[in-house]
Amino acid sequence: MIFRSSIQKELVHTAVLVFAVMIGIFFAQRITYYIGVVASGGFPSDSISTLLGFSLLRFLPMIISLSLFLSILFTLTRQFRDNEMIIWFSSGLSISRWVGPILSFSTPVIITIAFLSLFVTPWAVSKGNEFKAQIKRQDELSTITPGVFKESAHANRVFFIESFDELGNVVKNIFVQTEENGKLGIIVASRGYREVEENKDNFVVMENGRRYEGEKDSASFTSTTFERYGIRVLQKNVAPEPVSTQALSNSELLRQHTPANIAELHGRIALPLSAMILALLAIPLSFVEQRSGRSTNFMMAILIFMIYNNMLSIMQAWLVQKKISLLFGLWPVHIAFILLVFYLFYRRVNQRPLIPGWGA
């Protein structure tokens, strides 16, 4: 009981560290991606945090599953490397007796993965798609990033705003270049703000500025000062996108028995099931082969994780394409890896290397 209690504490500690590293890697990758999109004018800069939140909820089940797998693998591998497993084996207990402690640690995590996969992730995908559609419907002024030149959708205007004020409604030091009827116009003003007319037309109104206008490729131009000058901001007409199966709730998937819906439902169930199978796989994979090196089991574990998830994705695509029966679902992949668990436990219980001919 003392040994089991200590291993549970180490599993929790390792899982927290691995999960923190995985979250850090996720945020680093996604932030880099969204900054690039914002820089190109695809999204406003203040939408990054919201997009990151929805993206995290979408991929959280996969992150937790991988963290669970690696934490069990790291913890048990350390036990083997530091020869602490000798105490366990000297007590007459085999490696198969680790199934109980590992499952007791993994069960709450697997339940969390199931809840996220079945309920939270579809909600996050749905709300994320709605938020992206809302951003696409915004006018060209809403996607301007302070300090960055922004070209309009029709390429006939270029905006530059130094900074925003008053919750983004008032702008300072605004520059606008327009091209209409073969004439080039440049407008500069120290202050501007958004104004909505009764007919819902949007305008950016500039105050105390100057307008320059002239023919393209010509040195002649006119200069006019103004106290108030308005430019109409065009609204974007975005066609509604079809609802993704990933955004549908479980009840909606069950009501419409299409191949895509059934495949999506199998994919949601596969996440917690694969997490449990991977947790059991980590037990025999944690044994360190003296002759094959310490990193061999880690490379094999990562390879198995990648193969497992890729096979699930391939089978799910085949379900959508009706290449396999919906009755089979993703169960052939799960059964194959369950058999792999029994095979690896058989090799370890009989003190044989995982791969015949490798190790002692």
N, C-alpha and C positions, 0 to 999 in steps of 0.2 A: 504493500500500500504506500509506503514511503517513496519507493522507486517510482511508482505510478504517479504519485502526486508531484514529484519533482519534474518528471517528464512532461506533465500537463502544463506546468508553469513555463517550462522552456519552450514548449510548442506555442503558447500564447505570446511569449516575448518575441520569438522568431517570426511568428505570423504578423505581428504588428510592424516589425521592422521591414519585412518583405513587402507588406501592403503599402507602407509609406514610400518605399523606393519605387514601387510600381505606379503609385499615384503621381510621384514626382516626374517619372518618365512620361506618363500620359499627358500631364499638364505642359511639360516642355515641348512635346511634339505638337499638341493642339494649339498652344499659344503661338508657336512659330507659324503654323498654318493660317490661323485667323489674322495675325498681324499682316501677313502677305495679302490676304483678301481685303483687309481694311485699307492697306496702302494702295491697292488697285481700284478702290472706290466701290467694292462690292457690298460692304456692310459699313454702317457708321461705327466709329470707335467705341461708343458707349454700349454696343451690343455684344462685345466680346465676353463679358462675364456671364451674361444670360446664355449665350451659345455654349460656353464651356460647361455650365451647369447641366443643360440638357444632354450634351455629349457625354458627360461623366455618368449620368444616370443610365444612358444607353449602354455603355460599355462596362459598367460596374460589375455585373454578374461575371463576365469573362475575367476581369481583373481579380476579383475575389477568388474565383476558381483557380487561377494560376498561382495566386498567393498561397492558397491552401496547399496545393500540390508541392510547391517549392519549400514551404515552411516545414512540412512533414519530412521531405527529402533531406533538407539541411540538418534538421534536428537529429534524425536517426543516423545520418552519415557521421555526424560528430560523435555520436555514441559509439559507433564502430571504430572510428579513427582513434579515439581516446581509450579504447579497450574497456569501456564501461559495460558493453554488452556481455563481457565475460561473466559478470556477476549474474546477469539475467540467465544466461545459458547454464551457469554452474548450479543454478537453483532447479535445474531440470525442466526449464521452460523453453519451448521452441519459438521460432520467429513468428509462427502463426498466432501465438498468444498476444501479439501486438494488435491484432484486429480490434479487440475490445476497446483498449485505450484510444486508439486512433479514431474509431467510430464515435466514441463518446465525445471526443474533441471536435470532430468534423460535423456531427449532426446539427448543432445550432447554426453553423456556417452554411451547411447545405440547405437548411430551411430558409435562411436569409436569401440565398441565391435563388431558390424557387420563388419566393415572394417577389423579389426584384424582377426576375425573368417573366413571370406570369402577369404581374400587375403594374409595377413601377415603370419598367422599360417601355411597354406600349404607350403608357401615358406620356412619358418623356418624349418619345418619337412623335406622337401626335401634337403635343404642345410645341415641340421644336419646329415641326413643319409649319404650324400656324404662325409661329414667330418669324420664320424665314419668309413666308408669303407676305406677312405684314410689312417686312422690311422692303421687299421687292416692290410693293405698292406705294412706298413713300416717294415723295417728289425728290428731284435732284438736289435740292438744298439740304435735305435731311442726311444725305450720305457724305456731305463735305466734312473732311477732317481739317481742323485748324492747322495752318502752316503748310498745307499740301494743295497743289493745283488740281482741280477737278474738272474734267471735261464732261459736258452734258451728253445725254444719250444720243442726240441727233448731231453731235460734234459741231454745233454752231455757237456754243458758248463755253467759256472757260471761267471758272470761279476760283477766287482765292480769298480766304478769310483768315485774318491773323488770330482772332480769338472770339469765343462766345461769351456772353454774359446773360444774367437773368434767366437761368434755366434753359439756355440755348435759343431764346427768342430774339435776343439782341446781339448783333455782331459788330466787331470793331475792325476798322481799317479793311474795308472790302474792296476787292478789285474784280471787275467783270469785263471780259472781252467778248464782243458779239460780232457776228457776221451775218448780215442780211442784205439781200438785193445787191450783192457785189460790193457792199461797203463794209469797212471795218470800223467798229466802234469800241472805245475803251472808256470805262467808267470807273472812277475812283471816288471813294467817300470815306469819311472818318467814322461813320456810324450807319447802321442799317437795322431793320427789324422786319419780321414777318407780319403780313396783314391778310386776313381772309374776308372777302366780300360776301354780300348776302347770297349771291349765286354760287357760293362755295369756291370761287376762283381764288387761288393763292398768289400773292405778290410778295416780293422782297422790296421793301421801300428803303431808299437811301437818302440820307440827309447831308446837306452842306458838302457837296462834292463837285466834281468837274467831269464833263463828258467831252471826249475827243472823237471826231468822226472824219473819215476820209476814204478815198478810193484805195484799194489794195495796190501795193507796189507803186505808190505815189507819195511824193514828199509833201503835197498840199493836204491840209486838214483844217477843220474848224474846231474851235474850243468854246465850250459853253459851261458856265457855272450854274448851279441849281441849288435850291433849298430843299427840294423834295422830288425824288425821281423813283418811279416804280417799274419793276420788271416782272412780268407774269412768269410764275414757276409752273412748269408743266407737270401734271400728274401722270403717273405711269399706269398704263392699261395692261395688266398682267392676267393672262388666262388662268383660271383655276386648274391646279394640277390634280391628277387622280389620287385618291386616297391610297396610301401604301398599306400593304398587308401588315407591315410591322407596327402600324399605328392603330390597328383594329384591336378591340378588346376580345377576350376569350369567348364571350357569349356571341359576339358578331362573327367570329371565325367559325363557331359551331353552327350558326344559323345558315351560313352559306358554304355548302360543302364543295367548294372549288378546290382543284389541286393546289393552288397557291396558298389558300387558307389552311388546308390540312397540313401542308408542308411547314407553314409558319408555326402552327400549333405543335407539331412534332419538334421543331427547333427550340421552342420555349421549354418544353419538357426535357429536352436533351441536356440543357445546361446543368441543372442540379444533378441529374443522373450521371452525367460524365464527371462531375466534380467528385461524386462518391467513388466512382470506379478509379479515378486518378488518385484519390487519397489512398485507396487500397494498393494501387500499383506502386506507390512511393515506398511501401514497406520493403518488398524484395529488392527494389532498385537501389535502396540506400546502402546495401552491403558493399563494402569497398573491396574490390579485387586487388590483391597485393601485386600481382604481376602485370595487370592491365593499366595500373595507374589510378590516381584518385579522381581524375576528371572524367573517366570513362562512363561512370554511372550517371553523371550530370549530363553529359552529351547525349547519352541514350535516353534519359528522362525527357529532355527538351525535344528530342527527335520524336519520341512517342507522343508527346503532347501535341506537336505540330501535325503529325500524321492523323491523330484522332480527330482534331478539329477540322482538318482539311477533308477528311473522309465524310464527316457529318455535313459539311458544306456541299460537297459533291453530291451526296445522296439526296440532300434537300433540293438541290437544283434538278436532279433527275425526277424527283416527285412532281415538281412543278411542270416539267416537260413530259410527264406521263411515261417515262422510260421504265419505271418500276411501279408495281402496284401500291396504291395508297394503304392497303392492309399491312404491308411490310413496314412502311414508314422508315424510321432510322434504326429500327431494332437490330437489323443484321450487323451494323457497326458496333452497337453496344454489346451484343452477344459475343462478337469476335474479341473485344477487349476484356470482357468478363472471362472468357476462356484463357486469354493471355494472363490474367491475374492468377488463375488456378495453375497454369503452367509454371509461372515464375515462382509461386509459393512451393510448388512441387520440387523445383530445382534447388531452392534454398533450404527447405526442410531436409532434403537428402544431401545437403552440403555439396552441391554441384554448381559450377559457374552458370550465369544466366545464358551465355552462348556456349554450346558445346565446343570444347577445344580451346577456350579462353580461360585464363586464370588458373588458380590452383584447384 
